[in-house]
Amino acid sequence: MLTVFRVAHSPLSVQPEIVNVELTNRCNQKCAFCPTGTGTNQRPKGDMEFDTFRAIVDGLTPFTRIQFAGYGEPFLHRQLEHFLDYAATKGLNKRLQILTNLAAVDEQRVRRLLDHPFHKMYVSLDAMTSEEFLTYKRVNQFDVVRRNIEILAADAARRTAVSQQLIVQMVLTRKNQHQREEFERYVRGLGMQPKFKSLNTYMSLASKDRIQEFEIPELSRYDSKRGYSKRCPWPWGGFIVYWNGDVSVCCEDPLGTMIYGNVLQSSPVELLNLATGRCGFRQRYFKDPAQIAICRGCSYA
């Protein structure tokens, strides 16, 4: 005899794999291909309130990777360390990352960083001389960043155990590629991990001449002949939360053109799995990424 069981509707849902958290969209540098640095990002400026951050992390599990990044400098937010400590109470510090230029902190604050829980910190140095730094960053902060990196390295060396991974990275361009070996020796000499990245010109609205001035052709992220892989992880596994709680489908959306919800109104799991805007985006992406502005020129799509 066939027995039919009637069960309550229970839609399949998954936890976010990665959440990019924009603590602020203010920045102290003017990087040549950053929408904030070039002034093309016209979203209102602001800093994330604690209640907004709490609404994000209270709906996550320790399996979610959190990035303090967005389109601003995280350390311009004076409560960053408080946010780190709160995330740790939810077990989220083990996969939490900070992306910073490390120029917006004073010595006292740098020396206290390792007292707070996080997994990785990526510091963008991007040059080995003030001239190349100024060319790309367009602010005279080379000595400040290098001093803070060395203070942090010395503090880590003094401690008996450091759980955090400290990474110093260089975006490779025509201007600094000759400094690659010197950069690696310098970072490893401090007991830190060097990292090299290819230049991201996406969404910068920079001219073709400007891109060619900096981009190394053989290291370009973009290949017009490659086509779309349709394997980008963001449609299914992640989203960015702007400082005001608005949520976009992807971290490659600096202008907020694909906002479809807010963490103060819906939980992260609902926003990832059930929101109409998210589901519609997936359908459009797998039909043809070229029809979506933020996917059209993206190297991940």
Secondary structure, DSSP 8 states (H G I E B T S, - for coil): ----------------SEEEE-SBS--S---TT-HHHHT---S---B--HHHHHHHHTT--TTSEEEE-TTS-GGGSTTHHHHHHHHHHTT-GGGEEEEE-S-S--HHHHHHGGGS--SEEEEE---SSHHHHHHHH-SS-HHHHHHHHHHHHHHHHHSS---SEEEEEEEE-TTTGGGHHHHHHHHHHTT-EEEEEE---TTS---HHHHHHH--GGG-S--TTT------SHHHHEEEE-TTSEEES-TT-TT-TTEEEETTTS-HHHHHHT-HHHHHHHHHHHH-GGGSHHHHT-S--
